Amino acid sequence: MMKSMTGFGRCEYSNGDRKFTVEVKGVNHRYLDVNVRMPKKFNFYETAVRALLKRYASRGKVDIFIGYEDVSQNQLSLKYNEVLAREYMKCFERMKQEFEIEYDVRVSTLAKCPEVLTMEEQGEDEEELWNGLKSALEGAFARFSDTRALEGKNLKKDILEKLLFMEGLVAKIERRSPAIVTEYRAKLTEKVKELLADSQIEESRMAAEVVLYADKICTDEEIVRLKSHIGHMRDTLDEEEGVGRKLDFIAQEMNREANTILSKANDLEVSNHAIGLKTEIEKIREQIQNIE
């Protein structure tokens, strides 16, 4: 299914006392550009996060926001440094002897000494932490993918309508082309008669001039190629993901043919139709910029 590069997804996942929140936002970009914002304790998982995203997106500028809460009561633990406490006690004993002062060290006094008692964050099971984060990521990425698919469906519908309109313009140019040559022959004949005041004009010379003119304004090849490009784009829209670059190339080729038709046009009606083609192609190219 064709997808847009614009989308949003959000998921909250709770596992016991842990709560993971993931938000994903995407806009159009030439390549896959990923920006991950998350707590420092998750930096180890950044490569895995990026690898997981590639299952859901291949192009676009994607911002991932990860939040984490742990409401458990055992996040921190008190650590007692026995070796350091003994060193403090030795120093207190030496101070007593050296200065002949009263030895009044209590437990509370020793506990206030730096690094004797410290608060440390308990280590967490990395695999369990990743499993929780992964569940939240997959939920957000799935919703992100769904919104991109819905937007892609709307883009496809709009492009198909524009292709249908373009086919109508091409058909009008085809119908108009023979009439241009006929009208040119009539105008040329009338003009020559006025200039020469002679009704006896060599038919062969007149026919040769008309043939040269018809060859100059002929757009048969451009129309055939333009029809082919329209059909090719319609078929490409039915392909699986990753068609954005291909559609952009086809649109460039369509624009080239429309430019050639406009440059050859020596008729106001054909020129207007060619301008209409260029306008629709430009609209299609703008839409394609959002397709993955």
Buried (B, 14 or more C-beta within 10 A) or exposed (E): EBBBBBBBBBBEBBBEEBBBBBBBBBBBBEEBEBEBEBEEEBEEBBEBBBEBBEEBBBBBBBBBBBBBEBEEEEEEEEEEBEEBBEEBEEEBEEEBEEEEEEEEBEEEEBEEBEEBBEEEEEEEEEEEBBEBBBBBBBBBBEBBBBBBBBBBBEBBEEBEEBBEBBBEBBEBBBEBBEEBBEEBBEEBBEEBEEEEEEEEEEEEEBEEBBEEBBEEBBBEEBBEBBBBBBEBBBEBBEEEBEBBEBBBBBBEBBBBBBBBBBEBBEBEBBBBBBBBBBBBBEBBBEBBBBBB
